[in-house]
Amino acid sequence: MKNILSRIGIDWFLPALAASILFARFFSEAGIYSGPFSLHTLSGYGITVIFFFYGLRQDPRRFIQGLENWKLHALIQSATFVLFPALAFLLLPFFSEGMHDPIWKGIYFLCVLPSTVSTSVVMVSVAGGNIPAAIFNASLSGILGVFITPLWMSILLQSSSGGPELSVILSKLTIQILLPVALGFLLHSRLAGFAEKNRKRLRVFDQLVILSIVYISFARSFSNNAFSSVELKDLLFLSAGMALLFALVFGLLNFTGTFAGFDSADRKTLVFCGSKKSLVHGTVMSAVFFAQTSGAGVVLLPLMLYHALQIVFASILAKRMNPNR
């Protein structure tokens, strides 16, 4: 079973996500508890550490060297930060509660997130795409997402909350995300070697922080009966919708790459980098944007489903696009 799962890009982390949700369902006390040494407080420190090392791993020279293929970069970033949000707004009329619907909030939140880093690069590599361009765009997307995602989210926050609460959220965002990224970026020349040497350990740390945030979000949601209105058919429809969203974006980008005259390598880079969304950024940012939301677990559902589906579908498509691998 482990070998079968590894072939389609699934490791221990996805089953661990499912386990954390089940644990939150039956043992929610640790996720609800608040205090100086609570899981919520510790995960907040973990978010700061994640984004510090994220900034630390960004090489300024890579961005300068990667600016040549600007047409490809512009299309990838436009897909991530313009096409996806536009599709979310197109779905809004189908939700009776409008912007206040927790499922739509989750879809919108998913759509304004940056692309993944490791998954995008791996899939481009498997498909035989332009790996340097994939590395550049995945890194650029993460950096831009630190700024663009909050801008998109401000539309949602202003429609559902008052100004003071929005200012508190933005202040927390600055302290926990923006400043750590900026500090890490400034210290790249001195500490990048340490970050690279401990890349695997840092990845495990990131995943443990994500699991803790997922557990907290779902524990609070279960304790507040936020899932009482979510039925099995809703989850099935949402799963089908997330699969359709991935297929639609993937198909549109493939058509756009062909129409723009990209060669095979660049077109593969466009479809795999432009169709991904980052679970890391999404989970840790949700702890800032939806910290006071009783149904934070419901909001995270679209992201978690899309994350699992994008890994499975992208793995299958990448191998089909490179039959020699």
C-alpha positions in Angstrom: 0.0 0.0 0.0 2.9 2.4 0.8 4.4 1.8 -2.6 1.1 2.3 -4.4 0.5 5.6 -2.5 4.0 6.8 -3.1 3.6 6.4 -6.9 0.8 8.9 -6.9 2.6 11.3 -4.6 0.9 10.5 -1.3 3.0 10.1 1.8 2.2 9.9 5.5 0.9 13.5 5.7 -2.5 13.1 4.0 -3.5 10.2 6.3 -2.2 12.2 9.2 -4.5 15.1 8.2 -7.5 12.8 8.2 -6.4 11.4 11.6 -6.1 14.9 13.1 -9.7 15.6 12.0 -11.0 12.4 13.6 -9.0 13.2 16.8 -10.6 16.6 16.9 -14.0 15.0 16.6 -13.6 12.8 19.6 -11.0 14.6 21.7 -11.5 18.3 21.2 -10.4 19.5 24.7 -6.8 20.3 23.8 -7.9 22.3 20.7 -10.4 24.4 22.8 -8.1 25.1 25.7 -6.6 28.6 25.7 -3.6 29.7 27.8 0.1 30.6 27.7 1.1 27.0 26.9 -2.0 26.0 24.9 -1.7 24.3 21.5 -3.2 27.5 19.9 -0.4 29.6 21.4 2.4 27.2 20.4 1.1 26.9 16.8 1.2 30.7 16.6 4.9 30.6 17.4 5.2 27.7 14.8 3.7 30.0 12.1 6.3 32.6 12.7 9.1 30.0 12.5 7.7 28.6 9.3 7.6 31.9 7.5 11.0 32.9 8.8 12.6 29.9 7.2 10.5 30.3 4.1 12.0 33.8 3.7 15.5 32.4 4.6 15.4 29.9 1.7 14.6 32.6 -1.0 17.7 33.4 -3.0 17.5 37.0 -4.4 19.8 36.0 -7.3 17.3 33.4 -8.4 14.7 36.1 -9.0 17.0 38.3 -11.0 18.1 35.4 -13.2 14.6 34.2 -13.7 13.1 37.4 -15.1 13.9 36.5 -18.8 10.9 34.4 -19.5 8.5 37.1 -18.4 5.5 36.0 -20.6 5.4 32.5 -18.9 5.8 34.0 -15.4 3.1 36.6 -16.0 0.6 33.9 -17.1 1.4 31.6 -14.2 1.0 34.4 -11.6 -2.1 35.7 -13.3 -3.7 32.2 -13.1 -2.8 32.0 -9.4 -4.0 35.4 -8.3 -6.5 36.5 -10.9 -8.1 33.5 -12.7 -8.8 31.5 -9.5 -10.4 34.4 -7.6 -12.5 35.3 -10.7 -13.8 31.7 -10.7 -14.6 31.9 -7.0 -16.8 35.0 -7.6 -18.5 33.3 -10.5 -19.6 30.6 -8.0 -21.0 33.1 -5.5 -24.6 33.2 -7.0 -24.9 29.4 -6.3 -24.7 30.0 -2.5 -27.8 31.3 -0.8 -25.9 33.0 2.0 -23.5 34.8 -0.4 -20.2 35.8 1.1 -21.4 34.7 4.5 -21.6 31.0 3.5 -18.7 29.2 5.2 -18.2 26.8 2.2 -18.0 29.7 -0.2 -15.5 31.4 2.1 -13.4 28.3 2.0 -13.5 28.2 -1.8 -12.7 31.9 -2.0 -9.8 31.5 0.5 -8.5 28.5 -1.5 -8.6 30.6 -4.7 -6.6 33.6 -3.4 -3.8 31.4 -2.1 -0.3 31.2 -3.7 0.9 28.1 -5.5 2.8 25.3 -3.9 6.6 25.1 -4.1 7.8 21.5 -3.8 4.7 19.9 -5.4 4.8 22.2 -8.4 8.5 21.6 -9.0 8.2 17.9 -8.6 5.3 17.6 -11.0 7.0 19.8 -13.6 10.1 17.6 -13.3 8.1 14.4 -13.7 6.3 15.8 -16.8 9.5 16.9 -18.4 8.8 20.7 -18.1 11.0 23.7 -17.6 12.4 23.1 -14.1 14.3 26.4 -13.6 11.1 28.3 -14.5 9.1 26.1 -12.1 11.4 26.8 -9.2 11.3 30.6 -10.0 7.5 30.8 -10.3 6.8 28.6 -7.2 9.1 30.8 -5.1 7.8 34.0 -6.6 4.2 32.9 -6.0 4.9 32.2 -2.3 6.5 35.7 -1.8 3.7 37.4 -3.7 1.1 35.5 -1.8 2.3 37.0 1.5 1.1 40.4 0.1 -1.6 39.6 -2.5 -3.6 37.0 -0.4 -4.3 39.5 2.4 -5.4 42.1 -0.2 -7.9 39.6 -1.6 -9.0 38.5 1.8 -9.6 42.1 2.9 -12.6 42.1 0.6 -14.1 39.2 2.4 -13.2 40.5 5.9 -14.6 43.9 5.3 -17.9 42.4 4.2 -18.2 40.2 7.3 -16.6 42.2 10.0 -16.0 45.7 11.2 -12.9 47.9 10.7 -11.3 47.3 14.2 -11.4 43.6 13.8 -9.8 43.9 10.3 -7.1 46.1 11.7 -6.3 43.5 14.4 -6.1 40.7 11.8 -3.8 42.8 9.6 -1.6 43.6 12.6 -1.3 39.9 13.5 -0.6 39.1 9.9 2.3 41.6 9.9 3.8 40.2 13.1 3.4 36.5 12.4 4.0 36.4 8.6 5.3 39.6 6.9 8.1 40.5 9.4 9.4 36.9 9.7 9.6 36.5 5.9 11.4 39.9 5.5 13.8 39.0 8.3 14.5 35.6 6.7 15.0 37.2 3.3 17.6 39.6 4.8 19.5 36.9 6.5 19.6 34.6 3.4 23.3 35.2 2.7 24.3 34.2 6.3 21.9 31.4 7.2 20.7 29.8 3.9 23.2 27.0 4.3 21.7 26.0 7.6 18.2 26.0 6.2 19.2 23.9 3.2 21.1 21.4 5.4 18.0 21.0 7.6 15.5 21.1 4.8 13.9 17.7 5.6 13.7 18.5 9.4 12.1 21.8 8.6 9.6 20.1 6.3 8.5 17.8 9.1 8.3 20.8 11.4 6.0 22.6 8.9 3.8 19.5 8.6 3.5 19.2 12.4 2.4 22.8 12.7 -0.1 22.3 9.9 -1.5 19.3 11.7 -1.8 21.2 14.9 -3.7 24.1 13.2 -6.0 21.6 11.4 -6.7 19.9 14.8 -7.4 23.2 16.5 -9.7 24.5 13.7 -11.8 21.3 13.6 -11.9 20.9 17.4 -13.4 24.3 17.7 -15.8 23.7 14.8 -17.0 20.4 16.3 -17.4 21.9 19.8 -19.6 24.7 18.3 -21.6 22.3 16.1 -20.4 24.1 13.0 -20.7 20.9 11.0 -24.3 20.3 11.9 -25.5 21.8 8.6 -22.9 19.9 6.5 -24.2 16.6 5.2 -22.4 13.7 3.4 -23.9 14.8 0.1 -22.5 18.3 0.6 -19.0 16.8 1.0 -19.5 14.7 -2.1 -20.6 17.8 -4.1 -17.7 19.8 -2.7 -15.2 17.1 -3.7 -16.7 16.9 -7.2 -16.5 20.7 -7.4 -12.9 20.8 -6.3 -12.0 18.2 -8.9 -13.9 20.2 -11.6 -12.1 23.4 -10.5 -8.7 21.7 -11.0 -9.7 20.3 -14.3 -11.1 23.6 -15.5 -8.0 25.6 -14.6 -5.7 22.9 -16.0 -7.6 22.8 -19.3 -7.7 26.6 -19.6 -4.0 26.9 -18.9 -3.1 24.2 -21.4 -5.2 25.9 -24.1 -3.6 29.3 -23.2 -0.1 27.9 -23.4 -0.8 26.4 -26.8 -2.4 29.6 -28.0 0.5 31.7 -26.7 3.0 29.5 -28.7 4.8 28.0 -25.8 7.0 25.0 -26.4 6.1 21.7 -24.7 8.4 22.3 -21.6 7.0 25.8 -20.9 3.4 24.6 -21.4 3.9 21.9 -18.9 5.3 24.4 -16.4 2.4 26.7 -17.0 -0.3 24.0 -16.3 1.4 22.5 -13.2 2.5 25.7 -11.5 -0.6 27.6 -12.4 -3.1 25.0 -11.1 -1.7 24.3 -7.7 -2.6 25.8 -4.3 -0.5 25.8 -1.2 -1.7 23.9 1.8 1.1 25.3 3.9 0.3 28.9 3.2 -3.4 28.2 3.5 -3.4 26.4 6.8 -1.1 28.8 8.6 -2.8 31.9 7.1 -6.2 30.5 8.2 -5.0 30.6 11.8 -4.7 34.4 11.3 -7.7 35.2 9.2 -10.2 32.8 10.9 -8.8 32.7 14.4 -12.1 34.0 15.8 -14.3 32.0 13.5 -16.3 29.2 15.1 -16.5 27.3 11.8 -12.8 27.5 10.8 -12.8 23.8 10.1 -15.6 24.2 7.6 -13.7 26.9 5.9 -10.6 24.7 5.5 -12.6 21.8 3.9 -12.2 23.1 0.3 -8.5 23.6 0.7 -7.9 20.2 2.1 -10.0 18.5 -0.5 -8.3 20.4 -3.3 -4.8 19.6 -1.9 -5.5 15.9 -1.9 -7.1 15.9 -5.4 -4.4 18.1 -7.0 -1.7 15.6 -5.8 -3.5 12.6 -7.2 -4.6 14.2 -10.5 -1.4 16.1 -11.1 0.7 12.9 -10.5 -1.3 10.9 -13.1 -1.2 13.7 -15.6 2.5 14.4 -15.2 3.4 10.8 -15.9 1.1 10.7 -18.9 2.7 13.8 -20.3 6.1 12.3 -20.1 5.8 8.6 -21.2 9.6 8.2 -21.3 10.0 8.7 -17.6 
